[in-house]
Structure formats: structure tokens, C-alpha cells
Amino acid sequence: NGGACALGHPIGASGSRIIVTLLNALETRGLQRGIAAICIGGGEGTAIAIERVT
């Protein structure tokens, strides 16, 4: 699906870009659950688990 550079996004919008891409992939593939994760530097990271409710 392409990385951040390939997709293009404003600086500081990486998290929202990853979440929106995940939501789109879940809908396109008819899936219910997914996880988005991102490195935030300094050996740290953050993640979010999303479940679509229909």
C-alpha cells in the first residue's frame, strides 16, 4: 500500500495518515480488526487497535 513517502502527507500527520490507511484497508478487504503502529523515535513507539462495528 506504499509507505509515508510514497503516499505523501504533511509533517506531523503520520499517525492520522496510518490510521486512515488502516481504516480504508479494513473496509476494502471486509475485515473487522487491525493494528496501526508507528515509531516515535528514541527507541519508543505507539500503537492502536481498531475494530469496525457494523
Backbone as numpy.savetxt, mean C-alpha at the origin, in Angstrom:
# Nx Ny Nz CAx CAy CAz Cx Cy Cz
3.11 -4.67 -10.16 2.31 -3.46 -10.16 3.15 -2.19 -10.16
4.46 -2.34 -10.15 5.34 -1.17 -10.18 5.65 -0.66 -8.79
6.81 -0.07 -8.64 7.21 0.51 -7.37 6.88 1.99 -7.31
7.32 2.64 -6.24 7.01 4.05 -6.01 7.51 4.94 -7.14
8.73 4.69 -7.61 9.28 5.53 -8.69 8.49 5.33 -9.98
8.12 4.08 -10.28 7.39 3.80 -11.51 5.98 4.40 -11.47
5.35 4.36 -10.30 3.98 4.87 -10.17 3.93 6.38 -10.09
4.93 6.97 -9.46 4.96 8.42 -9.29 4.03 8.87 -8.17
4.54 9.72 -7.29 3.73 10.27 -6.21 4.47 11.45 -5.61
3.75 12.38 -4.98 4.41 13.51 -4.32 5.23 13.03 -3.13
6.28 13.75 -2.80 7.10 13.42 -1.64 6.21 13.43 -0.39
6.35 12.44 0.45 5.56 12.34 1.67 4.25 11.60 1.51
3.96 11.12 0.31 2.69 10.43 0.08 2.86 8.93 -0.14
4.02 8.40 0.23 4.29 6.98 -0.01 3.27 6.07 0.67
2.97 6.35 1.93 2.03 5.51 2.67 0.66 5.46 2.04
0.12 6.61 1.71 -1.21 6.64 1.10 -1.19 6.00 -0.28
-0.09 6.16 -1.01 0.03 5.55 -2.34 0.02 4.03 -2.25
0.73 3.49 -1.27 0.78 2.04 -1.09 -0.59 1.51 -0.67
-1.29 2.21 0.21 -2.60 1.76 0.67 -3.62 1.79 -0.47
-3.63 2.86 -1.25 -4.58 2.96 -2.37 -4.29 1.87 -3.40
-3.01 1.59 -3.66 -2.64 0.53 -4.59 -3.11 -0.82 -4.06
-2.96 -1.06 -2.76 -3.43 -2.30 -2.15 -4.94 -2.42 -2.28
-5.67 -1.35 -1.97 -7.14 -1.38 -2.07 -7.58 -1.70 -3.50
-6.92 -1.10 -4.47 -7.24 -1.36 -5.87 -6.95 -2.82 -6.23
-5.82 -3.34 -5.78 -5.47 -4.73 -6.07 -6.47 -5.70 -5.43
-6.91 -5.41 -4.21 -7.89 -6.27 -3.54 -9.20 -6.29 -4.33
-9.64 -5.12 -4.76 -10.89 -5.05 -5.53 -10.76 -5.75 -6.88
-9.66 -5.49 -7.58 -9.44 -6.08 -8.90 -9.40 -7.60 -8.84
-8.79 -8.13 -7.80 -8.61 -9.58 -7.68 -9.70 -10.27 -6.88
-10.65 -9.48 -6.37 -11.75 -10.05 -5.61 -11.34 -10.63 -4.27
-10.32 -10.04 -3.65 -9.82 -10.53 -2.37 -10.37 -9.69 -1.23
-10.30 -10.24 -0.02 -10.85 -9.56 1.15 -9.80 -8.91 2.03
-8.61 -9.53 2.15 -7.60 -9.04 3.10 -6.26 -8.81 2.43
-5.53 -7.82 2.96 -4.19 -7.54 2.45 -3.38 -6.78 3.49
-2.07 -6.76 3.30 -1.17 -6.04 4.20 -0.29 -5.11 3.38
-0.18 -3.86 3.83 0.72 -2.88 3.22 1.82 -2.59 4.23
3.07 -2.62 3.78 4.20 -2.35 4.67 5.16 -1.38 4.00
5.84 -0.57 4.81 6.76 0.43 4.28 7.92 0.63 5.25
9.10 0.82 4.70 10.28 1.15 5.49 10.24 2.64 5.79
10.49 3.02 7.05 10.49 4.44 7.39 11.88 4.93 7.79
12.89 4.12 7.49 14.28 4.52 7.73 14.74 4.23 9.14
16.05 4.20 9.32 16.62 3.97 10.64 16.34 2.59 11.19
16.13 1.62 10.32 15.84 0.26 10.76 14.42 0.07 11.27
13.55 1.00 10.96 12.16 0.92 11.40 11.23 0.74 10.21
10.03 0.31 10.49 9.02 0.15 9.46 7.65 0.19 10.09
6.65 0.24 9.25 5.27 0.22 9.73 4.43 -0.58 8.75
3.33 -1.12 9.23 2.47 -1.94 8.39 1.02 -1.74 8.81
0.12 -2.05 7.88 -1.31 -1.98 8.17 -1.98 -3.18 7.50
-2.89 -3.82 8.22 -3.70 -4.90 7.67 -5.07 -4.33 7.34
-5.54 -4.63 6.14 -6.82 -4.09 5.67 -7.75 -5.24 5.30
-9.01 -5.12 5.70 -10.02 -6.10 5.32 -11.19 -5.37 4.68
-11.55 -5.79 3.47 -12.70 -5.22 2.79 -13.96 -5.84 3.35
-14.93 -5.01 3.69 -16.21 -5.48 4.20 -17.25 -5.21 3.13
-17.91 -6.27 2.70 -18.93 -6.09 1.65 -20.30 -6.39 2.19
